[in-house]
Amino acid sequence: MIALLGGFFGFLTGNTSDYGLIGFLIGLVYGGAVGFILNSLVPNRTAGRWALIVITAVVGFLLARWGGLVAGAIVGAVVSWAAYWIGRGHYRDGVPIYATGGQTLWHNTYLFICGVIFFFLIAPILTIIPLSFNAENFFTFTPEMLSLDPEGYSLKHYRDFFNTDDWQSAMWNSLKIAPMATVLAVGFGTLAAIGLSQPHVPFRQTIMAILISPMIVPLIISAAGMYFFYSRVGLQGTYLGVVLAHAALGIPFVIITVTATLVGFDRSLTRASANLGADPVTTFLRIQMPLILPGVISGGLFAFITSFDEVVVVLFVGSAQQKTLPWQMFIGLREQISPTILAVATILVAISIALLTTVELLRRRSERLRGLAPS
């Protein structure tokens, strides 16, 4: 198994110089030797792993300078971990002691499949980030970038984004549209979720299905429907029309997150508040809202991301005055082939990561407030 893993890495390395078969054969020898030496001659796992990482990194540096050093260190880390994981029998750590060989194989195969799926989901996103620092106007990695030559990297595309009127206008349009759409989505979505959480409301399931339908219906259908409707009522190509359209797309996210928060809500608190003389508005603001606030904020963040990243609907219902950042990126791909798109995409990825991290922290806080998780 370790020999095959080494052959895989050797094949990838050899293909960079059109010697894939030779690289595969060298990788087989490398993997087999590593598996034998580490498990037979180096009992200390930490020392063995670091020694292989350093040796492979040095070899990579000699062959391809700094890019080879980084690649060699990664290969050494993966191969050394796999060698000890298989050689020491750690592949059985996640299964019961009575598990058969087939059950153990399926357990590890399942983990491998999950890892491959995760890799194919995240790899396209991670590829964009280094490309955004390309010193050339290319959408591919240059030889200087692969060798980690500082001359191959530049901030020119980021400077182009911040210094170009079209990009800045699109960014400010997004910043004007997304917050207003988020406010509307949070307001209507929160009220809808609270109302639908009441057991006496008739046809709750039907109403819920209708309200979350923008999340289910293909976006192109929703966009076409909004276009024909807006053209009749005079909202086509207006700021208000785009805001309402994005709010409609964000409401389902708010309803789902707030409804999930209300699952563990203790309704005796609202009854006690009413018994003490509080009116419904006071009860909502001082009792209910503080407890469901993490869910409301989470839904608002999802609604903001939806509006900020949306391009199909705004193409149908917007005009040149409402050109958002995703719309400008679409134009850059279709008409200009501008590498600035990569810099903008990297910025959007960073914003999305920050917002989703906030959502996760709020989710954990909500569970602690509702007693579903330890403090």
Secondary structure, DSSP 8 states (H G I E B T S, - for coil): -HHHHHHHHHHHHHHTTT-HHHHHHHHHHHHHHHHHHHHHH---HHHHHHHHHHHHHHHHHHHHHHHHHHHHHHHHHHHHHHHHHHHTTGGGTTS-TT--HHHHHHHHHHHHHHHHHHHHHHHHHHHHHHHTTBSSS-SS--HHHHTT-GGGB-SHHHHHHHH-HHHHHHHHHHHHHHHHHHHHHHHHHHHHHHHHTSTT-TTHHHHHHHHTHHHHS-HHHHHHHHHHHHHHHT-TTSHHHHHHHHHHHHHHHHHHHHHHHHTT--THHHHHHHHTT--HHHHIIIIIHHHHHHHHHHHHHHHHHHHHH--HHHHHH--GGG--HHHHHHHIIIII--THHHHHHHHHHHHHHHHHHHHHHHHHHHHHHTTSS--
